[in-house]
Every structure is written in C-alpha cells, then in structure tokens.
C-alpha cells in the first residue's frame, strides 16, 4: 500500500488513523473544544489524528438548513486548529475554485461522495498536489472508482485516499458492503471508512437527514477487520442539538471508549504476534 503524508502524520499499516471533528463549523469555540479533546484522546492512545470540519455544507437537505460560516471564516478557524494544536486539518470542497484557496490552509482536501465524478473538481484538487480523500458515491461500486482515480493520477497527483461510505439501498437508506473496502485496497491506496455517514438515513426526516449512530461502532470494527486504514467519524459534543448530521454523529464523551475497543480489533487482525504474547 502506498503511504500518504498528511501534514505531520503518515497513513500506513502500523496504526489506523482517525479523521474526526464536527460535521460543520458552528463556532470557533466549539471547533477548538472538540479538536482539543480529540487531540488529547488520540495522543494518549497513540492514534494518528487529522481534524475535519466543513466551512460549507452545500448539499444540505433543505435550503433553510445551516451551511456553515463560509470559506474565509471557516479556513481562519481551521488554521487556528492547525497552528494552535499542531494537528493536520482537512475540509471538503464543492466547487473547483475552492481547491486553491483551501489548499493555502489545509493539509488534505476532501471530495464529497455526490461529487466524486466531477472532473473539474477532481482536477482542481489534484493540481494543489495535496492529498485528496475521495469519497465513493452512494451509487458507485468500488471498481467504478478506477476512472475517478485516473482523473487525479493523470493530473500528476498520486496522493490519494479512497473512502467507503455505504451505498444507496432503496429510499432513505444506506447499506455497507464490506467487500468494497477489499476492492478499493486493490488500487494500492489507503482506504478510509466513513463510519458516521454510512449510518445516515438520507432525507429520512423529510427536511433533514436521519441516522443511526448506534451502528457506528460495529461497522467501524468490521471495516478495520477487513482492512480499512483510516476511520472517518464526525464527532460532536452534543449531537442531538448539532446544526448538521446530528443523528449519525458520535458523542464526544463516548469516543475514547469506542476507540479503545477499535484498537483491540485492529491489533487482533493486524498484529497477531502481540495477541499470542498477551494470551
């Protein structure tokens, strides 16, 4: 597997990395609070950590839904996280012009699932030479990502991560086919499992997206067991009152216990020798 450097961390097979943070930037204080706590927890556990939050959620269910503070204010806050806490940061982009602007601050760009076939967006992101986390669309198979990868590679950028986030299963529902992770790994790039968007109920609450956060942990365990290299989780201090994606976000005060369980799964499938010694 190709190792990818994201800021000051390297994504490889030694330990799964965590990409985490609130779905959308709600305020500077909120972002700094969540980021600080996640850095503390992951530091104690030895898990490489990349902070994620969005300056704009352009694909909200309702036109009246909160979208974020916008690119200028959002990037200012992300830069503060990066500078004050010393952790890499990632955010998603929705339009080609945003790639260059965001690249001045972030350590990795993210392509939303619905937009992963948008050639101009992919090329603009690739031209920054930053690592790119490309989410596989809900309507694509893993093998369909070959064309997506080629668009980035032919722009001269091979700093690619591929993200599984479930597939559409009827109306307002997603299902995760874990064989997609195996297929994605065959491309030779690190594979991310989006454990929180995979439990969404898109548009399930009519004007907002629903979700089942109680499924995050078991799906994350399964993803690590079949080979995922990175876990993506949206984390919030009070998901029930979050401005975006509350039903599927992990509660901040529950993430440490969950990560400890996930580390046991990772070690069981990747570090057989240490399991033998412990038993």
N, C-alpha and C positions, 0 to 999 in steps of 0.2 A: 504494500500500500504506500502511496506517495505521502510523505509527511508535509504538512502545511503549517507555515508560521503565521500566527495571528497575533500581531503585536509582540508581546514578550513571552508568549506560550507557543508550544509546538504540539499540534494534534498528531498523535501517533497511537500505537497499540499498547503503550505502557500503562496508561490510565485513561478512562473515559473523561472527556472534557465536558463541562457544563456551560451551556449558553442560557442565561436566565435574566429575568427582570420583568417589570410590569409591561403589559401589552402596549400601552400608550403612555407617553409622558403626561402626567397630570399636574405636577408641580416640581420645582427644583427640590424642595424639602422632601417630598415623597420619594423621588428618584434617589437622592443621596442616602436616605434612610434605608431603602431596600438594598441598594448597591453595597452599602457599608456592611450590613448584616450578612449578605450573601458572600462577600469577600471574607468576612470573619469565619463563617462556617466552612467554606471550601478550603480556606487556609489551614484550619485545624484538621481537616480530613485529607488534605493533600490532593485535592481535585483541581485541575486547571480550570480557571473561571473566566468567562467572557460575558460582559454585561450587555444586555439587549433591551432596548425600548424604542418605540416609534415616535418620530416627530409629527407624523401624519398618518392616519388610517383612512386611505382613500376608498376603501371597499366596504365601508360600514353598511349594514342592512338598510338603515333609514337615513334619509337626508338630514334629519334633525339630530342624529347621533353625534356625540362628541368625537372630533377627529384628532385633536392634538394641538400643540402650541404653534405649529408651523416650522418650516425648515430652519430659519435663523435662530429663533429662541430654542428650538429643540436641540440643534447642534451645539449651541452655547452650553446647555445643560450637560449634554453628553461629553463635551470637552472637559467640563468640571469633574465629572466622574473619572475620566481618564487621567487628568492631571493630579487631582487630589488623592485618589485611591490607588493609582498605578495599575489599573486593570484595563485590558483591551475592551473596546466597545464596538458594537455592531448595530446597524439600523437598516430598515428596509427602504427601498426607493420604488417609486411608481412611474416616474417619467424620466426619459433619458437625461434631461438637463440636470437632474438632481444628483447624478452619479459624481460628476466632477466636484460639485460643491460639498457633498457629504464626504468625499474622499479626502478633503483637507483636514477632517477631524477624525473620522472613524478608522478602525483597523480592518474591518471587513464589511462588505455590502451584502445585503440580503435581497433576493428576488422573490416576491410573493408568488404563491402557487398559481393563482389565476393568470399571472403574467409571465410564466416561465417560457412561453413560446414567442414572446415579443422580441423579435430580432434586434430592433434598435435599442431597446432597453438592455439586452444582454451585451451587445457590442459596446455600448457606452460604459457599462460597468466593467467589462473586461479591459477596456482601454485605460482605466485607472491603475491597472496592474495590482490592485488589491485582491486578497482572497474574496471569493464570492460564494455565499451559501445559496444554492439554487433549490427552492422547494419544488418537488414534483407535484404537478397539478393533480387535483382530485379526479380528473378524467383521463389520466395517462397511466400506462403500465410502466414498470421500471425500464423495460427495454426501449420504450419511446424516448427516454432521456438521452439516447445516443445523439440524436440530432441537436438537442439543446447543448450538450457538451461540445459538439463540433463547432457550433457558433462561437463559443467562448475560446476554444483552443485555436481556431483559425484567426482569431484576433491577436494571438500571441500570448495568451494568459492561460497557464495551467494550474493556477492556484484556485482549485475548485473543491467545494464540498457539496455533496448531494443529499437532499433532505427528504425523508419519507414522512408524510403527514396524513395518510389514510386516503381511501377512495370513496367516491360517492356511491351510496348503496340505497337506491330508491330516493324518496324525498326526505329532506331534513335529517339525513343520517349519513354517517361515515363508517367504514369498516377498515381495519388494518390487516393487510395481507403481509405477514412477516417474511414471506419469500421475496418480497420486493427489496428488502434490505440485502439479502443474499445476491440478488440480481444487480443491485446498484453497486455493491462492493466489487463485482466483476469488472467494472470500469477502471478500477485501480485508484480511485479517490476515496478520501474519508467519507463515511456515511453518518448523517445526523438523523436522529429520530425525534420528531416533534411530538412529544408526549402529551401536550396540552391541546393543540389544535386537532389532534387525532381523535379527541373525545368530544368535539363540538357537535352540536345539532344546528347546522347552518339555517338561519332564519326560523329556527324552531319555536321562537316566542313571537312570531309574526313580525314585530318591528325590531327585534333584537335576536342575536344568536343564543341558543341554549347550549347545554353541555352537561357532561357527567364527570366531574373531577375525581370521583371515587375510582374511576378506571385508570387514572394516570399512572399510579404506581405499578399495577400488574402489567400494563402494556410496556412500561419502561423496562421492567425486569425481563420481559420476553424479548424486547429489542436488543438489550445487551447480550442476552443468551445466544441470539443468532448472529451477533457480530457488529452491532452499531458501535461507532467510535465516539460519538458525541451525543449528549442528550440536550434537547431544547425544551425548556419549560418556562412558561410565563408565570411569574410569581408576584403576589400582591399581599400587602399587609391586611387587607380587608376585602377579599374578592366579592363578597355579596354586595358591596357598595362601590365596586370599581366602575369606571366610566366606559370600559370596553372589555369584552370577553370574560366577565366575572365568573359565569358558571363553570368554566373549564380551567381557571387559573388555580394554582396551588397556593395554599395559605403559607405566608412567610414563617409562621411559628411552627409549621409542620415539616418544613423542607429538610431540616437536619436529620430527623429520624428517618425520613424517606431515603435520603442519600446514603445513610449508613446501611440500610437494607440493600440498596442498589449496589453498593461496593462489595457486599458479600456475594451477590450474583456474579458480578464482574470477575472477582477473584476465583470463583468456582469454575468458571468456563475458560478463563484466560491464564490462570496461574495454578496449574494442577499440583506442582511441587509443594507450594505453600500449604495447600489443603491437606496433603499427605502428612506434612510435618505437624500441622495443628491437630490431626487426629491420631 
